[in-house]
């Protein structure tokens, strides 16, 4: 486990730094009295057992994990509206402290299961006492509705190992469509929602 701890140390540092930096975008908008596209940010480092299982499934040699596995460090950004995803993506592309090396659009190209989200693979330099370590991290950007569906689907996937009974599969697809329609409806009244949120925040701070 000592070797794993040493290997994962820069990833743990990366998720903490990235979480602070990406949360900072929300604070910047708040300081400008503008509605933030970022609702909240979470982060995690993939557990060792999950790394071992994925490496085995994908035939990734252990000495090539840094280059061959892009989601050991995972960041998730939640937003209220679908259009916020484009704004956040562009803000990340423009940053000089990380480099976007790949993008995966599961919103336009929804998975068969109904999964929707926007993924960015970024290269992020971590400063350690032994020098700079460039690691890959996956940033997932999704609405609250997308995240609710994905969280439930992730839990069910563990139970059924991806082989869902037909009834469960159909209900998941229906739920994904409902989440999509919810996002569409919220986008239609976006201005009304944001005005109400500004009013509430102003009243609360008086």
N, C-alpha and C positions, 0 to 999 in steps of 0.2 A: 504493500500500500504506500510505502514511502516514495517509490518511483512514480506512482500515480499522482500523489500529492504534489510532487515536484513538477510533473507534466501539466497538471491542472492549475497550478498557481497563477500563471499569466492570464488564463481564462477567467479565473475568479476576479482578478484585478480588473480585467477588461469589462466584465459585466457591471461591476460597481461604478467604474468610470463612465461607461456608456449610459447607464441609468441616470446618473447625475446630469450628464450633458444633455440628454434628450428630455429629461424633466425640465431642464433650464429653458427649453423652447417655450414651454407653457408659461413659465414665470415671465419671460420676455414679453409675451403677448399681454399678460395681465398688467405689467407695468405700463404698457402703452394703452391700457383700457380697451383692448381689442379682444374679441372672442378667440380663444385659442383652439387650433385644430387638434391639439393633444389633450385628451381627457385624463389619461393616466398611463404610467409605464411600469412594466414588470420585467424581471430578468431572472435567469437561472443558468447554472452550468449543468450539462447533462451528467447524470449519475454514471459512475464507472461501469456498473453492470449493463446499462443501456449502451454505452460506448462499445463494450466488448461484443454485445449481441449484434449491434449494427455493423461493426467491423467484420464480424463473421458472415453476416448476411450479404454484405456488399463486397466481400473479399478484399478488404482494405488492410494491407500489412500494418502492423503496429508502428513501424518506423516511418510510415507515410500518413499518419493520422492528421498531422497539422495541415497538410495539403489536401488530403482526401476526404476529410469530414468537416463540412462547413457549419454544422449546427451544434458543436460542443458548447459554444457560447450562444445563448439565445436571448433576444430582447423582443418584447412585445409592446407595441404602442396601440392604445385604444383611442378611438375618436367617436364623435357623435354622428357624423354625416359622411356619406360615401365620398363626397367631393373633398373632404378633409384629407383623404388618403393621398390624393394627387399633390396637395400642398405640402404635406409632410415629406413625401418622396422627393419632391424638388428641393426642399430645405436640406435634406440629407445629401443629395447629389452635390449641392453647392458647398458643402463643408470641406475644409482643408485638413481636418484631423482624422478623416477616414476616407477610404476609397471604395466606391461601389464597383464591384467586379462582375456582378450578375443580378438580373432582376427576373422574378417569376410572377406573372400576373394570373392569379387564380380567381380574379373577379370577372375579367372578360372571358377567361378560359376556365370556367367553373369545373371542378372535378366531378366525376360521375356521382360520387356520394352526396354532392351538394356543397362541398367545402368551398368557401370563398375567403380570400385574403390576398394581400400583396406582400411578396417576400423580396427583401433585398439581402444579398450576400455582400458584406463589406470586409475589407482588409483593414485591420486596426493595429497600429503600433503600440506595444506595451513596453514601457521603460522599466527595466529591472536592474538590479545591481550587477548583473552579468551582461548587460547591454540591451539593445532593443529586440523584442520578439514580435514579429508580424504574425498575427493570428487572423483566422477567418471567423466571422460571427454572422448569425442570421438575425435579421430584423424583420419581424412580422408586423404588418400594419393592417388593422381591421376595425370595423365599427363594433359597437357594443352588441348589436344584434348578431353579427357574424361570430363574435367571440363566445356568446352564450351557446350558439349552436355547436361551435367547434369544441367547446369544453365538454359538452354532453357526448358528442360523437367520440371524442378521445377516450372518455371513460368506458363507453360501450365497446370501443375497439379492443380494449384490454380484455374485456369479458369474452368477446366472440373471436378475437384474433383476426378481425377484418372479414370473417365469414358470417355475415349477418343473416338471420332467418329472413325470408322474403317479406314478412309483415313488418319487421323492424326496419329493414332497408327502405321499404316504401314510406314508412312513417318519418324516417330521417329525411328522405327526399322532400316530403311534404312540408316538414318543419323548416328545411332550408329555403323552400319557396316562400313560406310565410315570413321568414326573417328577411328575405330579399324584398318582399312587398312592404314590410315594416320600414326598411331603410328608404324605400321609394317614397312612402307617405311622409316620413319625417323630413325628407329633402324638400318636399313640396311646401312645407310650412316652416322651413329653416329660419327665415327672417323673424317670424312671429315667436319662435322658440327662443332665439338669441336675444330678442328685445325683452322677453319676459325674464330671461336669466340675468340680463344686465340690471333690470329693474329690481329683481330680488336681491342681487348682490349689493346694489346701492342702498336699498332700504335696510339690509342687514348691517351695513357698516355705519349707518347713521347713529 
